[in-house]
Amino acid sequence: MKEMVKNLREVMYPYTGMKLNESEKIRIKDYIKGCGVYGVSDMIILSSTEKHNYLKVIKTPHGPTLTFRIENYALIEDVLNSQRKVRSFPRT
């Protein structure tokens, strides 16, 4: 799951907190309270339980929350390994 979070941050760059550190002590409510200060309008949250992985899309501060169960996924390295001709796009 940590690799999927890292890949999602790469895909959403530069509109993501690349160096954001999660903590067990900090709850979603705390992040939502800080959204106004940093001008954040949307959040994507990945979570996992013993049975399933979930993706939540939150519109802050008072918007709807969409929750999706992740059935299967491919990481960036899986996609690159499956290509015949590997293409790399540098960040600008």
C-alpha positions in Angstrom: 0.0 0.0 0.0 2.9 2.4 0.7 4.2 1.9 -2.8 0.7 2.8 -4.2 0.7 6.0 -2.2 4.1 6.9 -3.6 2.9 6.2 -7.1 -0.2 8.2 -6.7 1.8 11.2 -5.5 4.1 10.9 -8.5 1.0 10.9 -10.8 -0.5 13.9 -9.1 2.7 15.9 -9.0 3.0 19.0 -8.6 -0.4 19.2 -6.9 0.4 16.9 -4.0 2.4 17.0 -0.8 5.4 14.9 -1.8 7.0 15.2 1.6 3.8 14.8 3.7 4.4 12.5 6.6 1.4 10.5 7.9 1.1 9.6 11.5 -1.1 7.3 13.6 -1.8 10.3 15.9 -3.1 12.6 13.2 -6.7 12.0 12.1 -8.5 13.0 8.9 -10.3 15.7 10.8 -7.0 17.3 11.5 -6.0 17.4 7.9 -9.4 18.8 6.9 -9.0 21.6 9.5 -5.6 22.5 7.9 -7.0 22.5 4.3 -8.2 26.2 4.5 -4.8 27.4 5.7 -3.0 25.8 2.8 -5.7 26.3 0.1 -6.4 22.6 -0.4 -9.8 22.0 -2.0 -9.7 18.2 -2.6 -8.1 15.2 -0.9 -7.4 11.6 -2.0 -7.0 9.2 0.9 -5.9 5.6 0.5 -6.6 3.2 3.4 -6.5 -0.5 3.9 -8.1 -3.1 6.2 -7.4 -6.8 6.5 -9.8 -7.6 3.6 -9.8 -4.6 1.2 -8.1 -1.4 0.2 -10.1 1.8 -0.2 -9.8 5.1 -2.0 -11.6 8.2 -0.7 -12.1 11.4 -2.6 -13.0 14.3 -0.3 -14.1 17.8 -1.4 -13.2 20.1 1.5 -14.4 21.7 3.6 -18.1 20.7 3.3 -18.3 18.8 0.0 -19.2 15.1 -0.6 -17.0 12.2 0.1 -16.8 9.4 -2.4 -15.5 6.0 -1.2 -14.3 3.3 -3.6 -13.1 -0.2 -2.9 -9.9 -1.1 -4.8 -10.4 -4.5 -6.6 -6.9 -4.6 -8.2 -4.2 -2.2 -9.3 -0.9 -2.0 -11.1 2.1 0.0 -9.8 4.2 2.2 -12.0 7.1 -0.4 -12.1 4.6 -3.1 -13.3 3.5 -0.9 -16.2 7.1 0.0 -17.1 8.1 -3.7 -17.0 5.2 -4.7 -19.3 6.2 -2.2 -22.1 8.4 -3.2 -25.0 9.9 0.2 -25.4 10.4 2.0 -22.1 9.7 5.7 -22.2 10.7 8.0 -19.5 9.2 11.5 -19.1 11.2 13.8 -16.9 9.5 16.3 -14.6 9.7 19.9 -15.7 
